[in-house]
Amino acid sequence: MLVIRSILYFICQCLSAIVVSILALPSLLLPSVPRARVIGLWAKFNLWSLRMICGVSYRVEGKENIPDEPSVIISNHQSTFETLCFQMIFPPLSFILKKQLLWIPFFGWGLAANRPISINRDNKRSALNLLIKNSNDRLNEGRWLVVYPEGTRMPAGELGQFQVGGAMMAVKSGVKVVPVAHNAGLFWPKDKFIKYPGIVDVVIGKPINAMGKKPRDVNAETEQVIRTMVESIPQAR
C-alpha cells in the first residue's frame, strides 16, 4: 500500500509541476515577492496531496521566533519535504541550490522563476563570492534566504559538517540567522521513493544576531543550536 500511495503522489508531483509552470508564466511580469506567492501554489498543493495520499503532515514549534525582517534561515537537510514546507511557514524565500537543478524541465524552470542563488559547488571560492554578491539583492527584495549548510541530504538524526557560507551571508548583510531543525527524513527519507505516514516536527529556534561577529563564530553557534534542537525531536518512527 505504501508503494501505491507513493506512486500516486509522484504522479501528482509531476502533473502539478507542469500545470503550475504553465499557469505561473504570467507571474513573470510581477515583482519578485508576488511572483513567489504564485509559484508557491505548487508547494501548497504538494503538501496537501502528500497529506491526503501518503499521510505525511507537519507541525511547527517556535513560530514566535520568526523575525519581522528578512533573515537567513539555516537548517539541517534530510528531504525534499523541508523545501516545500518552508514555503508555507516563512515569507517568500530564495533557496541556495546547485545550478544543475535549474536544468530539470518544469520543476527547474519554476525554481529559476523564484529567484534562487544557483552555485557551482565544484568551485567553492567562486560559489562563496556569488553567495555574498547576490544575498543582499535578494534580502533587499524582501526575500528570505534558505541555506542547507551540510550541502547534501543527511539520514534522519544525523548532521553533516556545517559550511560557513550561510553565516557569512548573514554577517556581510547584517541580518539575523534563524536556526531550524526537523526530522523530515523519517517520513520522506533521503534517496528513497517510499513515503511513510507520520507528522514531521519542525522547530524554529531563537534568531541569532550576526552583526559584528565573525562568520565562523556565527556558524559554530548556529550548528550547536541546531544540534541541540535535532536531539530534542523524535528520530525514529
C-alpha positions as MATLAB code, in Angstrom:
seq = 'MLVIRSILYFICQCLSAIVVSILALPSLLLPSVPRARVIGLWAKFNLWSLRMICGVSYRVEGKENIPDEPSVIISNHQSTFETLCFQMIFPPLSFILKKQLLWIPFFGWGLAANRPISINRDNKRSALNLLIKNSNDRLNEGRWLVVYPEGTRMPAGELGQFQVGGAMMAVKSGVKVVPVAHNAGLFWPKDKFIKYPGIVDVVIGKPINAMGKKPRDVNAETEQVIRTMVESIPQAR';
ca = [
       0.000    0.000    0.000;
       2.847    2.419    0.786;
       4.276    1.792   -2.685;
       0.948    2.522   -4.383;
       0.449    5.701   -2.376;
       3.982    6.858   -3.148;
       3.433    6.234   -6.873;
       0.182    8.214   -6.798;
       1.926   11.080   -5.030;
       4.767   11.050   -7.561;
       2.234   11.307  -10.393;
       0.612   14.272   -8.635;
       4.014   15.906   -8.257;
       4.836   15.612  -11.934;
       1.440   16.678  -13.258;
       1.159   19.610  -10.862;
       4.653   20.820  -11.816;
       3.587   21.012  -15.461;
       0.258   22.683  -14.715;
       1.624   25.248  -12.246;
       4.596   26.041  -14.517;
       2.201   26.948  -17.321;
      -0.174   28.887  -15.080;
       2.732   30.742  -13.479;
       4.128   32.097  -16.756;
       2.177   35.375  -16.477;
       3.606   35.816  -12.971;
       6.998   36.525  -14.554;
       5.634   40.019  -15.182;
       5.040   40.527  -11.449;
       7.555   41.853   -8.906;
       9.689   39.254   -7.157;
       7.705   38.753   -3.952;
       4.182   38.458   -5.501;
       5.670   36.083   -8.079;
       6.985   33.883   -5.266;
       3.486   33.604   -3.818;
       2.086   32.435   -7.161;
       4.809   29.855   -7.657;
       4.347   28.751   -4.047;
       0.993   27.278   -5.050;
       2.898   24.218   -6.254;
       4.388   23.660   -2.805;
       0.989   24.197   -1.178;
      -0.683   21.644   -3.455;
       2.111   19.123   -2.961;
       1.926   19.345    0.811;
      -1.838   18.879    0.623;
      -1.584   15.877   -1.703;
       1.232   14.401    0.414;
      -1.025   14.576    3.474;
      -4.080   13.211    1.680;
      -2.322   10.400   -0.224;
       0.629    9.408    1.956;
      -0.480   10.617    5.381;
       2.516   12.913    5.894;
       1.788   16.196    7.675;
       3.799   18.585    9.851;
       3.651   20.685   12.987;
       5.719   23.751   13.819;
       7.191   24.798   17.135;
       8.677   28.254   17.643;
       6.785   30.339   15.086;
       7.047   33.223   17.526;
      10.802   33.238   16.878;
      10.390   34.318   13.241;
      11.724   37.910   12.924;
       9.767   40.667   11.204;
      12.570   41.421    8.756;
      14.181   39.231    6.040;
      16.792   36.900    7.510;
      18.974   33.911    6.657;
      17.358   30.579    7.520;
      19.913   27.875    8.278;
      18.504   24.363    8.524;
      19.503   20.739    8.527;
      18.705   18.945    5.267;
      17.150   15.481    5.060;
      14.498   15.535    2.374;
      12.614   17.406   -0.335;
       9.894   17.900    2.258;
      11.500   20.850    4.035;
      11.935   22.702    0.756;
       8.161   22.527    0.269;
       7.254   23.058    3.912;
       9.392   26.153    4.474;
       7.476   27.958    1.728;
       4.349   27.645    3.856;
       5.998   28.677    7.134;
       8.172   31.643    6.129;
       7.761   34.742    3.927;
       8.853   34.453    0.249;
      12.136   32.583    0.007;
      15.186   32.310   -2.185;
      16.992   28.996   -1.952;
      20.707   28.481   -2.352;
      20.980   25.487   -4.662;
      23.237   23.741   -7.138;
      22.992   25.060  -10.678;
      22.110   21.656  -12.161;
      18.660   21.708  -10.520;
      17.608   24.538  -12.823;
      18.009   22.249  -15.839;
      15.135   19.945  -14.783;
      12.127   20.536  -17.110;
       9.209   22.401  -15.497;
      10.491   21.893  -11.919;
      13.760   23.669  -12.647;
      12.003   26.420  -14.552;
       9.822   27.096  -11.538;
      12.896   27.245   -9.337;
      14.539   29.724  -11.693;
      11.486   31.995  -11.648;
      11.660   32.035   -7.851;
      14.988   33.895   -7.810;
      17.307   31.305   -6.230;
      21.029   31.769   -5.893;
      22.443   28.958   -8.003;
      26.054   27.945   -7.491;
      28.658   25.583   -8.864;
      29.773   23.524   -5.878;
      32.867   22.296   -7.688;
      34.370   25.773   -7.352;
      33.934   26.685   -3.690;
      35.666   30.060   -3.856;
      33.571   31.203   -6.812;
      30.406   29.850   -5.153;
      31.093   31.772   -1.950;
      31.738   35.020   -3.831;
      28.472   34.538   -5.717;
      26.567   33.974   -2.471;
      27.872   37.195   -0.964;
      27.240   39.163   -4.154;
      23.619   38.059   -4.563;
      22.447   37.734   -0.957;
      21.972   41.478   -0.454;
      19.911   41.752   -3.636;
      17.516   39.023   -2.529;
      17.197   40.392    1.003;
      16.536   43.899   -0.315;
      13.713   42.459   -2.449;
      12.077   41.259    0.765;
      13.046   37.632    0.251;
      14.453   35.413    2.952;
      17.415   33.160    2.201;
      17.418   29.414    2.911;
      20.759   27.688    3.375;
      21.417   23.994    3.968;
      24.980   24.209    5.312;
      25.604   20.448    5.154;
      25.485   20.722    1.369;
      23.622   17.437    0.926;
      20.757   15.486    2.432;
      21.577   13.508    5.541;
      19.834   10.495    7.140;
      17.368   11.290    9.926;
      19.104   12.076   13.200;
      22.485   12.792   11.584;
      24.152   16.102   10.863;
      26.971   16.713    8.400;
      29.693   19.310    8.613;
      28.359   22.869    8.503;
      29.870   25.049    5.778;
      30.341   28.720    6.635;
      28.548   30.258    3.607;
      25.193   30.902    5.280;
      26.776   32.516    8.322;
      28.982   34.664    6.090;
      25.944   35.881    4.139;
      24.247   36.913    7.381;
      27.350   38.699    8.685;
      28.021   40.536    5.422;
      24.361   41.556    5.059;
      23.920   42.454    8.729;
      20.820   40.281    9.173;
      19.830   37.616   11.662;
      20.224   33.865   11.368;
      17.114   31.767   12.032;
      18.133   28.209   13.035;
      15.690   25.457   12.052;
      15.698   21.717   12.771;
      13.330   18.964   11.624;
      13.006   15.199   11.222;
      11.529   15.037    7.709;
      13.909   12.214    6.790;
      11.898    9.820    8.941;
       8.914   10.086    6.625;
      10.492   11.125    3.307;
      13.939    9.505    3.573;
      17.000   10.521    1.624;
      17.187    8.821   -1.811;
      14.076    6.735   -1.079;
      10.880    6.604   -3.119;
       8.578    5.386   -0.335;
       6.848    7.985    1.835;
       5.905    6.871    5.376;
       2.868    8.303    7.206;
       3.508   10.483   10.227;
       3.976   14.030   11.490;
       7.160   15.930   10.698;
       8.387   18.084   13.583;
       9.778   21.471   12.543;
      11.439   23.517   15.290;
      12.357   27.182   14.802;
      14.980   28.475   17.210;
      15.507   31.986   18.506;
      17.220   34.314   15.996;
      20.982   34.651   16.218;
      22.365   38.154   15.827;
      25.213   38.046   13.271;
      26.026   41.763   13.311;
      29.682   42.448   14.129;
      30.561   38.778   14.614;
      32.963   36.559   12.722;
      31.309   34.154   10.274;
      32.973   31.107   11.817;
      31.623   32.061   15.261;
      28.089   32.525   13.921;
      28.394   29.218   12.064;
      29.558   27.385   15.192;
      26.788   28.898   17.319;
      24.159   28.030   14.720;
      25.416   24.465   14.391;
      25.300   23.949   18.151;
      21.742   25.296   18.376;
      20.564   23.061   15.526;
      22.284   20.001   17.018;
      20.502   20.628   20.303;
      17.147   21.019   18.546;
      17.675   17.845   16.496;
      18.315   15.930   19.708;
      15.044   17.259   21.152;
      12.745   15.877   18.443;
      11.914   12.215   17.624;
      14.398   10.470   15.359;
      12.553    7.181   14.933;
       9.113    6.355   13.579;
];
